């Protein structure tokens, strides 16, 4: 309600990362998120977000990201790619930071962890529903911060 930030997550997603630290330009990211898996800890809000006012999960069941280029930065990587929500595609830059070194997990896998962040305007993806508040202002802000936390497992 433009009073505080509402945090949520998507519980179902899949993706693949190809990471070449020696040649970041040969790296890439592809991800698919199931819209129906949205979880904000408030079922009525989640149902509204899945509905036609927002994501319209019945008509657009997934959102996708496909990288176009990856470049090393001082503190990680910039991953430039196409984000598609509700059949609207926009180029975004994922700022990837906090990349850990390779670590063995207890199951014999090699893992790398990372955090990524970007901001989008939901209106650019056709998500424009809003309501005016009694004292002025809009109920839902246009700017959305996307935070991604990943644990990548190296394929054997």
C-alpha positions as MATLAB code, in Angstrom:
seq = 'XXXXXXXXXXXXXXXXXXXXXXXXXXXXXXXXXXXXXXXXXXXXXXXXXXXXXXXXXXXXXXXXXXXXXXXXXXXXXXXXXXXXXXXXXXXXXXXXXXXXXXXXXXXXXXXXXXXXXXXXXXXXXXXXXXXXXXXXXXXXXXXXXXXXXXXXXXXX';
ca = [
       0.000    0.000    0.000;
       2.960    2.269   -0.701;
       3.407    2.328    3.056;
       5.800   -0.573    3.367;
       7.452   -3.121    1.116;
       5.687   -6.442    0.620;
       8.093   -9.315    0.221;
       7.260  -12.474   -1.605;
       8.830  -15.376   -3.384;
       8.142  -17.899   -6.082;
       8.372  -21.463   -4.839;
       8.658  -23.205   -8.229;
      11.357  -22.321  -10.725;
      14.033  -23.906  -12.869;
      17.111  -22.636  -14.570;
      20.548  -23.231  -15.902;
      23.714  -21.202  -15.504;
      26.836  -21.648  -17.578;
      29.669  -19.876  -15.785;
      33.137  -19.434  -17.222;
      35.030  -17.151  -14.802;
      37.976  -16.980  -17.213;
      35.730  -15.885  -20.091;
      32.514  -14.278  -18.743;
      31.339  -13.590  -22.296;
      30.916  -17.360  -22.743;
      28.639  -17.503  -19.690;
      24.856  -17.446  -19.740;
      21.675  -17.769  -17.704;
      18.230  -19.149  -18.508;
      15.395  -19.310  -15.952;
      11.671  -20.063  -15.839;
       9.435  -19.189  -12.882;
       5.950  -20.630  -12.292;
       3.693  -17.649  -11.568;
       1.157  -19.778   -9.666;
       3.797  -20.510   -7.032;
       3.844  -16.922   -5.721;
       3.892  -16.738   -1.928;
       3.675  -13.491    0.072;
       2.400  -15.064    3.309;
      -1.133  -13.740    2.686;
      -3.362  -16.076    0.657;
      -5.891  -13.410   -0.421;
      -3.086  -11.219   -1.750;
      -1.470  -14.206   -3.478;
      -4.778  -15.056   -5.182;
      -5.119  -11.444   -6.351;
      -1.529  -11.457   -7.661;
      -2.188  -14.703   -9.588;
      -5.360  -13.204  -11.087;
      -5.922  -11.014  -14.160;
      -5.266   -7.722  -12.308;
      -1.621   -8.679  -11.896;
       0.195  -11.724  -13.311;
      -2.831  -13.492  -14.844;
      -1.264  -16.880  -14.121;
      -3.979  -18.791  -15.960;
      -3.172  -17.029  -19.232;
       0.568  -16.490  -18.576;
       1.709  -19.378  -16.355;
       5.430  -18.546  -16.423;
       7.877  -15.698  -16.518;
      11.269  -16.211  -18.115;
      14.737  -14.721  -18.211;
      17.238  -15.352  -21.008;
      20.658  -13.727  -20.817;
      22.201  -12.020  -23.827;
      25.605  -11.168  -22.401;
      27.605  -11.445  -19.197;
      30.388   -9.081  -18.136;
      32.658   -9.114  -15.101;
      32.432   -6.119  -12.744;
      34.539   -5.104   -9.745;
      32.219   -6.950   -7.368;
      30.660   -9.687   -9.509;
      28.929   -9.775  -12.884;
      26.386   -7.830  -14.902;
      24.019  -10.235  -16.620;
      22.059   -8.463  -19.366;
      19.048  -10.318  -20.645;
      15.399  -10.421  -21.603;
      12.818  -10.713  -18.845;
       9.375  -11.778  -20.072;
       6.282  -11.314  -17.921;
       2.740  -11.517  -19.364;
       4.205  -11.859  -22.889;
       5.933   -8.482  -22.470;
       9.708   -8.649  -22.875;
      12.092   -6.006  -21.564;
      15.846   -5.955  -21.247;
      17.096   -5.891  -17.647;
      20.496   -5.993  -15.984;
      20.961   -8.424  -13.124;
      23.720   -7.182  -10.812;
      25.289  -10.399   -9.539;
      27.337  -10.079   -6.353;
      28.476  -12.160   -3.418;
      29.680  -14.958   -5.670;
      31.227  -17.611   -3.462;
      34.077  -19.861   -4.434;
      33.441  -23.478   -5.297;
      32.553  -25.504   -2.197;
      31.879  -29.195   -1.719;
      28.535  -29.967   -0.082;
      27.853  -33.005    2.157;
      26.419  -34.970   -0.818;
      29.537  -34.769   -2.972;
      28.344  -31.891   -5.183;
      30.335  -28.795   -6.018;
      28.383  -25.587   -5.371;
      28.669  -21.855   -5.929;
      26.354  -19.328   -4.311;
      25.425  -15.878   -5.588;
      23.032  -12.983   -5.077;
      21.526  -10.924   -7.904;
      19.362   -7.824   -7.928;
      17.493   -5.627  -10.392;
      14.597   -3.175  -10.421;
      11.751   -3.099  -12.905;
       8.605   -1.086  -13.470;
       5.652   -3.452  -13.397;
       3.731   -1.177  -15.780;
       6.288   -1.972  -18.511;
       5.075   -5.574  -18.335;
       1.379   -4.731  -18.589;
       0.739   -4.943  -14.838;
      -1.076   -1.678  -14.198;
      -3.851   -2.407  -11.669;
      -4.011    0.063   -8.810;
      -6.408    1.724   -6.408;
      -6.323    5.193   -4.908;
      -5.945    5.524   -1.164;
      -8.394    7.648    0.792;
      -5.679   10.099    1.878;
      -4.147   10.243   -1.581;
      -1.570    8.214   -3.397;
      -1.757    4.795   -4.976;
      -2.113    1.456   -3.226;
       0.615   -0.326   -5.228;
       3.933    1.156   -6.329;
       5.190    0.731   -9.872;
       8.803   -0.062   -9.003;
       9.556   -3.672   -8.054;
      12.883   -4.857   -6.690;
      13.823   -8.387   -7.686;
      16.268  -10.189   -5.398;
      17.620  -13.582   -6.377;
      19.552  -15.959   -4.156;
      20.946  -19.052   -5.848;
      22.966  -22.099   -4.996;
      24.343  -23.531   -8.221;
      25.322  -27.187   -8.475;
      28.133  -28.026  -10.902;
      27.158  -30.722  -13.363;
      29.450  -33.743  -13.297;
];
